[in-house]
Every structure is written in C-alpha cells, then in structure tokens.
Amino acid sequence: MDNVVAAIHERTAERLMASAARRGAALGARPRAGVAATDVQRERDRAALILVYGADRQARENRAADAIAAYRRAIELFPQTHWAEVARRRLQAMQS
C-alpha cells in the first residue's frame, strides 16, 4: 500500500512539473523552474514521509521485516529528503 501511495505522489510531482511547463509555454513565458521544482520537492517529501510513517506503524506492530523494507524503500526512492535521513536513523536503531 505504501509503495502505491509513493508511486502516486511521484506521478503527481511529474504532472505538476509538466503542467507548469505547459502553462508557461502557452503564455509565451519561460517556465518558472524554481516554482515547479519546489512543488516536486514538496511532493517527494510527502511521499517519503508516507513511507516512513508506514514503516513506523509496521515496527510498532512487530513487523520488523516489513518496516525495514519500507525504510529502505524511502531511502532508495528519496535519498536527498529529510525523511530518508529519518529512515536511515531508524534502520540503524533497529539493527543495533
């Protein structure tokens, strides 16, 4: 389920960028890359948060293997986000 939600957020981010580029082209203006990039980063952060939140829930439910997989997925998909760093710390704590 968490993977589906992450995929949805990634697609949403891609569509936001494409939409912003089309609007800019339709208006004859240069695309505002900074705004689109900010929107994409916000969506990536949200998707990473959802994965970490799900992993936390799985850890509380004593489903360690599922939690570890979800933390690793967050790190793999969104390595530069705050939530990837949170996932790294939680993985370390689980493995020690």
Biopython code that builds the backbone (N, CA, C, O; Angstrom):
import numpy as np
from Bio.PDB.StructureBuilder import StructureBuilder

atoms = [
    (1, "MET", "N", (0.825, -1.193, 0.000)),
    (1, "MET", "CA", (0.000, 0.000, 0.000)),
    (1, "MET", "C", (0.868, 1.256, 0.000)),
    (1, "MET", "O", (0.606, 2.203, -0.741)),
    (2, "ASP", "N", (1.914, 1.253, 0.848)),
    (2, "ASP", "CA", (2.781, 2.422, 0.921)),
    (2, "ASP", "C", (3.492, 2.661, -0.406)),
    (2, "ASP", "O", (3.710, 3.809, -0.794)),
    (3, "ASN", "N", (3.854, 1.589, -1.105)),
    (3, "ASN", "CA", (4.510, 1.736, -2.400)),
    (3, "ASN", "C", (3.575, 2.362, -3.414)),
    (3, "ASN", "O", (4.004, 3.157, -4.250)),
    (4, "VAL", "N", (2.299, 2.011, -3.348)),
    (4, "VAL", "CA", (1.312, 2.589, -4.251)),
    (4, "VAL", "C", (1.177, 4.083, -3.984)),
    (4, "VAL", "O", (1.135, 4.887, -4.916)),
    (5, "VAL", "N", (1.112, 4.442, -2.725)),
    (5, "VAL", "CA", (0.989, 5.858, -2.360)),
    (5, "VAL", "C", (2.226, 6.631, -2.806)),
    (5, "VAL", "O", (2.107, 7.745, -3.315)),
    (6, "ALA", "N", (3.406, 6.055, -2.621)),
    (6, "ALA", "CA", (4.634, 6.718, -3.059)),
    (6, "ALA", "C", (4.636, 6.899, -4.559)),
    (6, "ALA", "O", (5.042, 7.951, -5.053)),
    (7, "ALA", "N", (4.192, 5.897, -5.296)),
    (7, "ALA", "CA", (4.142, 5.997, -6.756)),
    (7, "ALA", "C", (3.155, 7.072, -7.187)),
    (7, "ALA", "O", (3.412, 7.807, -8.141)),
    (8, "ILE", "N", (2.046, 7.167, -6.503)),
    (8, "ILE", "CA", (1.056, 8.200, -6.821)),
    (8, "ILE", "C", (1.650, 9.583, -6.607)),
    (8, "ILE", "O", (1.459, 10.473, -7.435)),
    (9, "HIS", "N", (2.359, 9.770, -5.519)),
    (9, "HIS", "CA", (2.962, 11.074, -5.251)),
    (9, "HIS", "C", (4.042, 11.408, -6.273)),
    (9, "HIS", "O", (4.181, 12.563, -6.676)),
    (10, "GLU", "N", (4.798, 10.415, -6.689)),
    (10, "GLU", "CA", (5.836, 10.654, -7.699)),
    (10, "GLU", "C", (5.196, 11.073, -9.019)),
    (10, "GLU", "O", (5.675, 11.991, -9.684)),
    (11, "ARG", "N", (4.117, 10.398, -9.394)),
    (11, "ARG", "CA", (3.410, 10.772, -10.626)),
    (11, "ARG", "C", (2.799, 12.162, -10.510)),
    (11, "ARG", "O", (2.810, 12.932, -11.470)),
    (12, "THR", "N", (2.272, 12.477, -9.347)),
    (12, "THR", "CA", (1.711, 13.807, -9.134)),
    (12, "THR", "C", (2.780, 14.872, -9.315)),
    (12, "THR", "O", (2.534, 15.902, -9.943)),
    (13, "ALA", "N", (3.957, 14.630, -8.771)),
    (13, "ALA", "CA", (5.058, 15.580, -8.915)),
    (13, "ALA", "C", (5.434, 15.744, -10.383)),
    (13, "ALA", "O", (5.669, 16.862, -10.840)),
    (14, "GLU", "N", (5.492, 14.652, -11.116)),
    (14, "GLU", "CA", (5.821, 14.729, -12.540)),
    (14, "GLU", "C", (4.762, 15.524, -13.300)),
    (14, "GLU", "O", (5.092, 16.329, -14.170)),
    (15, "ARG", "N", (3.508, 15.300, -12.976)),
    (15, "ARG", "CA", (2.427, 16.033, -13.653)),
    (15, "ARG", "C", (2.445, 17.514, -13.306)),
    (15, "ARG", "O", (2.165, 18.356, -14.159)),
    (16, "LEU", "N", (2.771, 17.835, -12.066)),
    (16, "LEU", "CA", (2.881, 19.244, -11.686)),
    (16, "LEU", "C", (3.957, 19.949, -12.508)),
    (16, "LEU", "O", (3.756, 21.068, -12.982)),
    (17, "MET", "N", (5.084, 19.294, -12.669)),
    (17, "MET", "CA", (6.160, 19.893, -13.456)),
    (17, "MET", "C", (5.742, 20.060, -14.911)),
    (17, "MET", "O", (5.990, 21.106, -15.511)),
    (18, "ALA", "N", (5.110, 19.038, -15.482)),
    (18, "ALA", "CA", (4.678, 19.112, -16.875)),
    (18, "ALA", "C", (3.615, 20.189, -17.052)),
    (18, "ALA", "O", (3.635, 20.928, -18.037)),
    (19, "SER", "N", (2.703, 20.278, -16.118)),
    (19, "SER", "CA", (1.637, 21.281, -16.183)),
    (19, "SER", "C", (2.203, 22.699, -16.105)),
    (19, "SER", "O", (1.786, 23.583, -16.852)),
    (20, "ALA", "N", (3.141, 22.903, -15.210)),
    (20, "ALA", "CA", (3.757, 24.226, -15.081)),
    (20, "ALA", "C", (4.498, 24.596, -16.366)),
    (20, "ALA", "O", (4.458, 25.750, -16.794)),
    (21, "ALA", "N", (5.164, 23.639, -16.973)),
    (21, "ALA", "CA", (5.879, 23.900, -18.221)),
    (21, "ALA", "C", (4.900, 24.226, -19.339)),
    (21, "ALA", "O", (5.153, 25.137, -20.127)),
    (22, "ARG", "N", (3.780, 23.500, -19.425)),
    (22, "ARG", "CA", (2.779, 23.773, -20.468)),
    (22, "ARG", "C", (2.149, 25.149, -20.278)),
    (22, "ARG", "O", (1.956, 25.882, -21.248)),
    (23, "ARG", "N", (1.830, 25.499, -19.047)),
    (23, "ARG", "CA", (1.232, 26.823, -18.792)),
    (23, "ARG", "C", (2.182, 27.925, -19.208)),
    (23, "ARG", "O", (1.774, 28.907, -19.828)),
    (24, "GLY", "N", (3.440, 27.764, -18.869)),
    (24, "GLY", "CA", (4.425, 28.772, -19.241)),
    (24, "GLY", "C", (4.580, 28.878, -20.740)),
    (24, "GLY", "O", (4.687, 29.983, -21.272)),
    (25, "ALA", "N", (4.595, 27.750, -21.433)),
    (25, "ALA", "CA", (4.726, 27.756, -22.891)),
    (25, "ALA", "C", (3.487, 28.358, -23.534)),
    (25, "ALA", "O", (3.599, 29.094, -24.514)),
    (26, "ALA", "N", (2.309, 28.058, -23.001)),
    (26, "ALA", "CA", (1.065, 28.595, -23.565)),
    (26, "ALA", "C", (0.998, 30.105, -23.419)),
    (26, "ALA", "O", (0.420, 30.795, -24.259)),
    (27, "LEU", "N", (1.580, 30.602, -22.368)),
    (27, "LEU", "CA", (1.565, 32.055, -22.144)),
    (27, "LEU", "C", (2.731, 32.743, -22.824)),
    (27, "LEU", "O", (2.851, 33.967, -22.762)),
    (28, "GLY", "N", (3.587, 31.978, -23.468)),
    (28, "GLY", "CA", (4.743, 32.559, -24.138)),
    (28, "GLY", "C", (5.838, 32.963, -23.172)),
    (28, "GLY", "O", (6.759, 33.695, -23.534)),
    (29, "ALA", "N", (5.737, 32.496, -21.967)),
    (29, "ALA", "CA", (6.726, 32.851, -20.949)),
    (29, "ALA", "C", (7.682, 31.693, -20.735)),
    (29, "ALA", "O", (7.388, 30.546, -21.073)),
    (30, "ARG", "N", (8.810, 32.015, -20.177)),
    (30, "ARG", "CA", (9.748, 30.959, -19.802)),
    (30, "ARG", "C", (9.177, 30.213, -18.606)),
    (30, "ARG", "O", (8.594, 30.830, -17.714)),
    (31, "PRO", "N", (9.336, 28.898, -18.576)),
    (31, "PRO", "CA", (8.839, 28.140, -17.423)),
    (31, "PRO", "C", (9.518, 28.600, -16.133)),
    (31, "PRO", "O", (10.711, 28.904, -16.117)),
    (32, "ARG", "N", (8.757, 28.643, -15.084)),
    (32, "ARG", "CA", (9.305, 29.020, -13.789)),
    (32, "ARG", "C", (9.789, 27.761, -13.101)),
    (32, "ARG", "O", (9.078, 27.146, -12.306)),
    (33, "ALA", "N", (11.007, 27.400, -13.425)),
    (33, "ALA", "CA", (11.572, 26.140, -12.941)),
    (33, "ALA", "C", (11.633, 26.098, -11.421)),
    (33, "ALA", "O", (11.429, 25.039, -10.828)),
    (34, "GLY", "N", (11.906, 27.217, -10.788)),
    (34, "GLY", "CA", (12.015, 27.238, -9.337)),
    (34, "GLY", "C", (10.719, 26.864, -8.655)),
    (34, "GLY", "O", (10.725, 26.141, -7.659)),
    (35, "VAL", "N", (9.607, 27.351, -9.181)),
    (35, "VAL", "CA", (8.305, 27.048, -8.598)),
    (35, "VAL", "C", (7.965, 25.581, -8.814)),
    (35, "VAL", "O", (7.536, 24.898, -7.885)),
    (36, "ALA", "N", (8.155, 25.097, -10.029)),
    (36, "ALA", "CA", (7.856, 23.694, -10.323)),
    (36, "ALA", "C", (8.757, 22.769, -9.500)),
    (36, "ALA", "O", (8.295, 21.753, -8.980)),
    (37, "ALA", "N", (10.014, 23.113, -9.385)),
    (37, "ALA", "CA", (10.945, 22.289, -8.615)),
    (37, "ALA", "C", (10.541, 22.246, -7.147)),
    (37, "ALA", "O", (10.661, 21.207, -6.499)),
    (38, "THR", "N", (10.070, 23.356, -6.629)),
    (38, "THR", "CA", (9.617, 23.404, -5.237)),
    (38, "THR", "C", (8.405, 22.506, -5.047)),
    (38, "THR", "O", (8.312, 21.786, -4.053)),
    (39, "ASP", "N", (7.481, 22.546, -5.994)),
    (39, "ASP", "CA", (6.300, 21.681, -5.922)),
    (39, "ASP", "C", (6.697, 20.208, -5.962)),
    (39, "ASP", "O", (6.163, 19.393, -5.209)),
    (40, "VAL", "N", (7.627, 19.877, -6.834)),
    (40, "VAL", "CA", (8.085, 18.494, -6.957)),
    (40, "VAL", "C", (8.756, 18.051, -5.662)),
    (40, "VAL", "O", (8.499, 16.952, -5.170)),
    (41, "GLN", "N", (9.607, 18.894, -5.115)),
    (41, "GLN", "CA", (10.287, 18.534, -3.869)),
    (41, "GLN", "C", (9.285, 18.339, -2.738)),
    (41, "GLN", "O", (9.446, 17.435, -1.918)),
    (42, "ARG", "N", (8.267, 19.166, -2.688)),
    (42, "ARG", "CA", (7.230, 19.029, -1.659)),
    (42, "ARG", "C", (6.517, 17.682, -1.799)),
    (42, "ARG", "O", (6.256, 17.012, -0.799)),
    (43, "GLU", "N", (6.204, 17.288, -3.023)),
    (43, "GLU", "CA", (5.545, 16.005, -3.254)),
    (43, "GLU", "C", (6.467, 14.834, -2.913)),
    (43, "GLU", "O", (6.012, 13.822, -2.379)),
    (44, "ARG", "N", (7.746, 14.965, -3.215)),
    (44, "ARG", "CA", (8.700, 13.903, -2.859)),
    (44, "ARG", "C", (8.819, 13.777, -1.351)),
    (44, "ARG", "O", (8.850, 12.670, -0.812)),
    (45, "ASP", "N", (8.887, 14.919, -0.670)),
    (45, "ASP", "CA", (8.953, 14.885, 0.792)),
    (45, "ASP", "C", (7.717, 14.199, 1.371)),
    (45, "ASP", "O", (7.815, 13.401, 2.303)),
    (46, "ARG", "N", (6.568, 14.520, 0.812)),
    (46, "ARG", "CA", (5.317, 13.931, 1.292)),
    (46, "ARG", "C", (5.315, 12.415, 1.067)),
    (46, "ARG", "O", (4.921, 11.653, 1.950)),
    (47, "ALA", "N", (5.753, 11.985, -0.108)),
    (47, "ALA", "CA", (5.796, 10.550, -0.400)),
    (47, "ALA", "C", (6.769, 9.832, 0.536)),
    (47, "ALA", "O", (6.471, 8.747, 1.035)),
    (48, "ALA", "N", (7.925, 10.439, 0.771)),
    (48, "ALA", "CA", (8.901, 9.840, 1.687)),
    (48, "ALA", "C", (8.328, 9.764, 3.099)),
    (48, "ALA", "O", (8.506, 8.762, 3.791)),
    (49, "LEU", "N", (7.650, 10.809, 3.519)),
    (49, "LEU", "CA", (7.012, 10.813, 4.841)),
    (49, "LEU", "C", (6.019, 9.666, 4.958)),
    (49, "LEU", "O", (5.977, 8.987, 5.984)),
    (50, "ILE", "N", (5.235, 9.446, 3.936)),
    (50, "ILE", "CA", (4.238, 8.380, 3.974)),
    (50, "ILE", "C", (4.916, 7.019, 4.131)),
    (50, "ILE", "O", (4.448, 6.172, 4.892)),
    (51, "LEU", "N", (6.011, 6.815, 3.414)),
    (51, "LEU", "CA", (6.739, 5.557, 3.547)),
    (51, "LEU", "C", (7.300, 5.385, 4.954)),
    (51, "LEU", "O", (7.194, 4.304, 5.534)),
    (52, "VAL", "N", (7.887, 6.425, 5.502)),
    (52, "VAL", "CA", (8.455, 6.342, 6.855)),
    (52, "VAL", "C", (7.349, 6.151, 7.889)),
    (52, "VAL", "O", (7.499, 5.368, 8.826)),
    (53, "TYR", "N", (6.256, 6.857, 7.719)),
    (53, "TYR", "CA", (5.126, 6.715, 8.636)),
    (53, "TYR", "C", (4.618, 5.276, 8.623)),
    (53, "TYR", "O", (4.344, 4.699, 9.675)),
    (54, "GLY", "N", (4.493, 4.699, 7.427)),
    (54, "GLY", "CA", (4.053, 3.305, 7.322)),
    (54, "GLY", "C", (5.045, 2.356, 7.960)),
    (54, "GLY", "O", (4.656, 1.397, 8.626)),
    (55, "ALA", "N", (6.328, 2.621, 7.757)),
    (55, "ALA", "CA", (7.362, 1.778, 8.368)),
    (55, "ALA", "C", (7.301, 1.870, 9.885)),
    (55, "ALA", "O", (7.462, 0.862, 10.574)),
    (56, "ASP", "N", (7.074, 3.052, 10.404)),
    (56, "ASP", "CA", (6.945, 3.220, 11.857)),
    (56, "ASP", "C", (5.781, 2.385, 12.393)),
    (56, "ASP", "O", (5.896, 1.726, 13.427)),
    (57, "ARG", "N", (4.664, 2.425, 11.673)),
    (57, "ARG", "CA", (3.493, 1.655, 12.076)),
    (57, "ARG", "C", (3.821, 0.158, 12.068)),
    (57, "ARG", "O", (3.457, -0.567, 12.993)),
    (58, "GLN", "N", (4.508, -0.294, 11.022)),
    (58, "GLN", "CA", (4.875, -1.708, 10.934)),
    (58, "GLN", "C", (5.821, -2.105, 12.067)),
    (58, "GLN", "O", (5.713, -3.203, 12.614)),
    (59, "ALA", "N", (6.736, -1.221, 12.411)),
    (59, "ALA", "CA", (7.654, -1.504, 13.517)),
    (59, "ALA", "C", (6.888, -1.628, 14.837)),
    (59, "ALA", "O", (7.179, -2.509, 15.646)),
    (60, "ARG", "N", (5.912, -0.748, 15.051)),
    (60, "ARG", "CA", (5.104, -0.824, 16.274)),
    (60, "ARG", "C", (4.278, -2.106, 16.331)),
    (60, "ARG", "O", (3.979, -2.615, 17.411)),
    (61, "GLU", "N", (3.915, -2.620, 15.160)),
    (61, "GLU", "CA", (3.120, -3.849, 15.084)),
    (61, "GLU", "C", (4.001, -5.097, 15.070)),
    (61, "GLU", "O", (3.526, -6.189, 14.759)),
    (62, "ASN", "N", (5.290, -4.936, 15.408)),
    (62, "ASN", "CA", (6.254, -6.042, 15.443)),
    (62, "ASN", "C", (6.395, -6.733, 14.083)),
    (62, "ASN", "O", (6.547, -7.952, 14.008)),
    (63, "ARG", "N", (6.343, -5.948, 13.028)),
    (63, "ARG", "CA", (6.564, -6.448, 11.671)),
    (63, "ARG", "C", (7.887, -5.859, 11.178)),
    (63, "ARG", "O", (7.924, -5.065, 10.237)),
    (64, "ALA", "N", (8.962, -6.269, 11.837)),
    (64, "ALA", "CA", (10.280, -5.676, 11.604)),
    (64, "ALA", "C", (10.740, -5.807, 10.155)),
    (64, "ALA", "O", (11.281, -4.853, 9.595)),
    (65, "ALA", "N", (10.538, -6.956, 9.545)),
    (65, "ALA", "CA", (10.994, -7.156, 8.158)),
    (65, "ALA", "C", (10.286, -6.175, 7.212)),
    (65, "ALA", "O", (10.914, -5.607, 6.319)),
    (66, "ASP", "N", (8.989, -5.981, 7.412)),
    (66, "ASP", "CA", (8.236, -5.041, 6.579)),
    (66, "ASP", "C", (8.692, -3.601, 6.826)),
    (66, "ASP", "O", (8.807, -2.803, 5.896)),
    (67, "ALA", "N", (8.948, -3.289, 8.091)),
    (67, "ALA", "CA", (9.407, -1.944, 8.435)),
    (67, "ALA", "C", (10.764, -1.659, 7.803)),
    (67, "ALA", "O", (10.974, -0.583, 7.242)),
    (68, "ILE", "N", (11.671, -2.601, 7.890)),
    (68, "ILE", "CA", (12.998, -2.423, 7.309)),
    (68, "ILE", "C", (12.891, -2.221, 5.800)),
    (68, "ILE", "O", (13.566, -1.361, 5.234)),
    (69, "ALA", "N", (12.043, -3.012, 5.155)),
    (69, "ALA", "CA", (11.860, -2.871, 3.709)),
    (69, "ALA", "C", (11.310, -1.493, 3.349)),
    (69, "ALA", "O", (11.742, -0.894, 2.364)),
    (70, "ALA", "N", (10.370, -0.989, 4.130)),
    (70, "ALA", "CA", (9.779, 0.323, 3.855)),
    (70, "ALA", "C", (10.787, 1.447, 4.102)),
    (70, "ALA", "O", (10.846, 2.399, 3.323)),
    (71, "TYR", "N", (11.572, 1.352, 5.161)),
    (71, "TYR", "CA", (12.619, 2.357, 5.402)),
    (71, "TYR", "C", (13.611, 2.373, 4.242)),
    (71, "TYR", "O", (13.999, 3.436, 3.757)),
    (72, "ARG", "N", (14.014, 1.181, 3.804)),
    (72, "ARG", "CA", (14.966, 1.102, 2.692)),
    (72, "ARG", "C", (14.363, 1.666, 1.408)),
    (72, "ARG", "O", (15.060, 2.303, 0.617)),
    (73, "ARG", "N", (13.088, 1.436, 1.207)),
    (73, "ARG", "CA", (12.403, 1.975, 0.020)),
    (73, "ARG", "C", (12.397, 3.499, 0.055)),
    (73, "ARG", "O", (12.632, 4.139, -0.969)),
    (74, "ALA", "N", (12.134, 4.082, 1.209)),
    (74, "ALA", "CA", (12.146, 5.541, 1.346)),
    (74, "ALA", "C", (13.534, 6.092, 1.022)),
    (74, "ALA", "O", (13.661, 7.113, 0.346)),
    (75, "ILE", "N", (14.560, 5.417, 1.502)),
    (75, "ILE", "CA", (15.938, 5.859, 1.248)),
    (75, "ILE", "C", (16.271, 5.719, -0.228)),
    (75, "ILE", "O", (16.900, 6.600, -0.814)),
    (76, "GLU", "N", (15.850, 4.612, -0.830)),
    (76, "GLU", "CA", (16.145, 4.351, -2.233)),
    (76, "GLU", "C", (15.439, 5.344, -3.162)),
    (76, "GLU", "O", (16.045, 5.868, -4.097)),
    (77, "LEU", "N", (14.169, 5.594, -2.897)),
    (77, "LEU", "CA", (13.388, 6.457, -3.782)),
    (77, "LEU", "C", (13.648, 7.942, -3.561)),
    (77, "LEU", "O", (13.614, 8.726, -4.510)),
    (78, "PHE", "N", (13.905, 8.330, -2.323)),
    (78, "PHE", "CA", (14.012, 9.745, -1.984)),
    (78, "PHE", "C", (15.251, 10.022, -1.139)),
    (78, "PHE", "O", (15.124, 10.506, -0.014)),
    (79, "PRO", "N", (16.452, 9.726, -1.652)),
    (79, "PRO", "CA", (17.672, 9.771, -0.835)),
    (79, "PRO", "C", (18.042, 11.151, -0.302)),
    (79, "PRO", "O", (18.728, 11.245, 0.716)),
    (80, "GLN", "N", (17.617, 12.201, -0.948)),
    (80, "GLN", "CA", (18.022, 13.548, -0.539)),
    (80, "GLN", "C", (17.012, 14.240, 0.375)),
    (80, "GLN", "O", (17.162, 15.426, 0.670)),
    (81, "THR", "N", (15.997, 13.526, 0.822)),
    (81, "THR", "CA", (14.982, 14.155, 1.662)),
    (81, "THR", "C", (15.306, 14.003, 3.148)),
    (81, "THR", "O", (16.093, 13.149, 3.554)),
    (82, "HIS", "N", (14.684, 14.845, 3.920)),
    (82, "HIS", "CA", (14.784, 14.761, 5.386)),
    (82, "HIS", "C", (14.309, 13.390, 5.856)),
    (82, "HIS", "O", (14.890, 12.805, 6.771)),
    (83, "TRP", "N", (13.254, 12.884, 5.228)),
    (83, "TRP", "CA", (12.670, 11.628, 5.677)),
    (83, "TRP", "C", (13.560, 10.444, 5.371)),
    (83, "TRP", "O", (13.492, 9.434, 6.071)),
    (84, "ALA", "N", (14.388, 10.536, 4.354)),
    (84, "ALA", "CA", (15.366, 9.469, 4.099)),
    (84, "ALA", "C", (16.370, 9.414, 5.244)),
    (84, "ALA", "O", (16.784, 8.335, 5.665)),
    (85, "GLU", "N", (16.752, 10.569, 5.737)),
    (85, "GLU", "CA", (17.680, 10.613, 6.882)),
    (85, "GLU", "C", (17.012, 10.022, 8.121)),
    (85, "GLU", "O", (17.652, 9.296, 8.882)),
    (86, "VAL", "N", (15.740, 10.326, 8.327)),
    (86, "VAL", "CA", (14.995, 9.733, 9.441)),
    (86, "VAL", "C", (14.969, 8.215, 9.280)),
    (86, "VAL", "O", (15.179, 7.485, 10.248)),
    (87, "ALA", "N", (14.713, 7.741, 8.069)),
    (87, "ALA", "CA", (14.679, 6.302, 7.808)),
    (87, "ALA", "C", (16.043, 5.666, 8.092)),
    (87, "ALA", "O", (16.114, 4.573, 8.654)),
    (88, "ARG", "N", (17.126, 6.351, 7.702)),
    (88, "ARG", "CA", (18.468, 5.821, 7.975)),
    (88, "ARG", "C", (18.697, 5.657, 9.481)),
    (88, "ARG", "O", (19.214, 4.636, 9.932)),
    (89, "ARG", "N", (18.305, 6.671, 10.244)),
    (89, "ARG", "CA", (18.486, 6.605, 11.709)),
    (89, "ARG", "C", (17.648, 5.480, 12.314)),
    (89, "ARG", "O", (18.109, 4.774, 13.211)),
    (90, "ARG", "N", (16.440, 5.317, 11.834)),
    (90, "ARG", "CA", (15.573, 4.275, 12.384)),
    (90, "ARG", "C", (16.074, 2.892, 12.008)),
    (90, "ARG", "O", (15.961, 1.956, 12.800)),
    (91, "LEU", "N", (16.626, 2.753, 10.811)),
    (91, "LEU", "CA", (17.226, 1.477, 10.417)),
    (91, "LEU", "C", (18.395, 1.131, 11.322)),
    (91, "LEU", "O", (18.531, -0.004, 11.778)),
    (92, "GLN", "N", (19.244, 2.132, 11.576)),
    (92, "GLN", "CA", (20.392, 1.899, 12.460)),
    (92, "GLN", "C", (19.932, 1.471, 13.852)),
    (92, "GLN", "O", (20.507, 0.560, 14.447)),
    (93, "ALA", "N", (18.916, 2.117, 14.357)),
    (93, "ALA", "CA", (18.403, 1.780, 15.675)),
    (93, "ALA", "C", (17.833, 0.351, 15.709)),
    (93, "ALA", "O", (17.994, -0.361, 16.700)),
    (94, "MET", "N", (17.184, -0.052, 14.645)),
    (94, "MET", "CA", (16.611, -1.406, 14.590)),
    (94, "MET", "C", (17.701, -2.467, 14.488)),
    (94, "MET", "O", (17.539, -3.578, 14.993)),
    (95, "GLN", "N", (18.803, -2.129, 13.841)),
    (95, "GLN", "CA", (19.856, -3.104, 13.610)),
    (95, "GLN", "C", (20.878, -3.179, 14.746)),
    (95, "GLN", "O", (21.765, -4.033, 14.732)),
    (96, "SER", "N", (20.754, -2.299, 15.713)),
    (96, "SER", "CA", (21.706, -2.348, 16.835)),
    (96, "SER", "C", (21.106, -2.960, 18.064)),
    (96, "SER", "O", (21.778, -3.071, 19.089)),
]
sb = StructureBuilder()
sb.init_structure("model")
sb.init_model(0)
sb.init_chain("A")
sb.init_seg("    ")
for serial, (resi, resn, name, xyz) in enumerate(atoms, 1):
    if name == "N":
        sb.init_residue(resn, " ", resi, " ")
    sb.init_atom(name, np.array(xyz, "f"), 0.0, 1.0, " ", f" {name:<3s}", serial, name[0])
structure = sb.get_structure()
